[in-house]
């Protein structure tokens, strides 16, 4: 007959079972995460870049022929909560400042190139460029309309309508 397992052998077997369970749980989480990402991509607007009002990024400035004084680049996602909260803020900026500001939205889940280009680590991130394309301001997280309005007024822009 064989000897009963020692306490050390039992602990070793138990540790192996725990490690196996953790690996299986991690794989399940990974598979579910990939499936969720794929399903959210299928239900999205279909393109990494849109303006705040879902038009082409040059729509407002192209209509008047004027070059915008400021480009407001919003790097986010159609699925994150603070990013969704930025949508009405972007629309208000477009309305209030008209063709002085070009608002561009990049969904970094659909196209990671803008995230790499601007070196972002968190979403939403707002990047403000002057007429020469030089960055003059950056903010991470939800950015209230009032703060953006003050920034744009400090840059010499004027309101063309009410929010």
C-alpha positions in Angstrom: 0.0 0.0 0.0 1.0 3.6 -0.6 1.6 6.1 2.0 -1.0 8.9 2.5 -0.1 12.2 1.0 1.9 14.6 3.2 0.8 18.0 4.2 3.3 19.6 1.8 2.0 17.5 -1.1 -1.6 18.5 -0.3 -0.6 22.2 -0.3 1.2 21.9 -3.6 -1.9 20.2 -5.2 -4.1 22.9 -3.8 -1.9 25.7 -5.1 -1.9 24.1 -8.6 -5.7 24.0 -8.5 -5.9 27.7 -7.5 -3.5 28.7 -10.3 -5.5 26.7 -12.8 -8.7 28.3 -11.7 -7.2 31.8 -11.9 -6.0 31.1 -15.5 -9.4 29.8 -16.5 -11.1 32.8 -15.0 -8.7 35.2 -16.8 -9.3 33.5 -20.1 -13.1 33.7 -19.6 -12.8 37.4 -18.8 -10.6 37.9 -21.9 -13.1 36.2 -24.2 -16.0 38.1 -22.8 -14.1 41.4 -23.1 -13.3 40.7 -26.8 -16.9 39.8 -27.5 -18.1 43.0 -25.9 -15.6 45.1 -27.8 -16.6 43.5 -31.1 -20.3 44.0 -30.3 -19.8 47.7 -29.4 -17.9 48.3 -32.6 -20.8 46.8 -34.6 -23.3 49.2 -33.1 -21.2 52.3 -33.5 -21.5 55.1 -36.0 -18.9 53.5 -38.3 -15.8 55.6 -38.6 -13.1 56.9 -36.2 -13.5 60.5 -37.0 -16.6 62.8 -37.0 -17.2 66.3 -35.9 -19.1 67.0 -32.7 -22.4 67.2 -34.7 -21.8 64.0 -36.7 -20.8 65.9 -39.9 -17.6 65.9 -41.8 -14.8 67.7 -39.7 -14.6 70.5 -42.3 -18.3 71.1 -42.6 -18.6 74.4 -40.7 -15.5 76.0 -42.0 -16.0 74.7 -45.5 -19.5 76.3 -45.7 -18.2 79.8 -45.0 -14.7 79.4 -46.6 -13.0 80.7 -43.4 -10.1 78.9 -41.8 -10.9 78.2 -38.1 -8.9 80.0 -35.5 -9.0 77.0 -33.2 -9.3 73.2 -33.8 -10.9 71.4 -30.8 -9.8 67.8 -31.0 -11.9 65.4 -28.8 -10.2 62.0 -28.4 -12.7 59.6 -26.8 -15.1 56.7 -27.5 -18.7 56.3 -28.2 -19.0 54.0 -25.3 -17.4 55.7 -22.3 -19.7 57.8 -20.1 -17.5 61.0 -19.8 -17.0 60.8 -23.5 -20.7 60.7 -24.1 -21.2 63.6 -21.8 -18.8 65.6 -24.0 -21.1 65.3 -27.1 -23.4 68.2 -26.1 -20.5 70.3 -25.0 -18.9 69.8 -28.5 -22.2 70.7 -30.1 -22.5 73.9 -28.0 -19.0 75.0 -28.9 -19.8 74.5 -32.6 -23.0 76.5 -32.2 -21.6 79.4 -30.1 -18.3 79.9 -31.9 -19.4 79.0 -35.4 -16.7 78.7 -38.0 -14.0 80.1 -35.7 -13.7 76.6 -34.2 -13.5 73.3 -35.9 -14.6 70.5 -33.6 -13.2 67.0 -34.5 -14.0 63.8 -32.6 -11.9 60.7 -32.9 -13.2 57.4 -31.5 -9.9 55.9 -30.4 -11.5 52.5 -30.0 -12.1 52.4 -33.8 -8.9 54.1 -34.8 -5.9 54.2 -32.5 -3.7 56.4 -34.7 -5.0 59.7 -33.4 -4.4 58.5 -29.8 -0.8 57.7 -30.7 -0.5 60.9 -32.7 -1.5 63.0 -29.7 0.1 60.7 -27.1 -3.1 60.3 -25.0 -3.3 57.8 -22.1 -6.8 58.5 -20.9 -10.2 59.3 -22.5 -11.7 61.7 -23.0 -8.8 64.0 -23.8 -9.3 67.4 -25.4 -6.5 69.0 -27.4 -6.8 72.6 -28.7 -4.7 73.7 -31.7 -4.2 77.2 -33.0 -4.6 78.2 -36.6 -1.1 77.0 -37.3 -1.9 73.5 -35.9 0.2 74.1 -32.8 -1.2 72.7 -29.5 -1.9 75.4 -27.0 -4.0 73.6 -24.4 -4.8 70.0 -23.3 -7.3 68.6 -20.8 -8.1 65.1 -19.6 -11.5 64.0 -18.5 -14.9 65.7 -18.8 -14.4 69.4 -19.7 -17.3 71.6 -18.8 -18.6 74.0 -21.5 -18.0 77.0 -19.3 -14.3 76.2 -19.0 -13.9 75.7 -22.7 -15.8 78.9 -23.4 -13.4 80.9 -21.2 -10.4 79.3 -22.9 -11.7 80.2 -26.3 -12.6 83.7 -25.3 -9.0 84.1 -23.9 -7.8 83.0 -27.4 -9.6 86.0 -28.9 -12.7 84.2 -30.3 -16.1 85.8 -30.1 -19.5 84.3 -29.5 -21.7 84.3 -32.6 -24.8 82.8 -30.9 -26.1 81.7 -27.5 -25.5 78.2 -26.3 
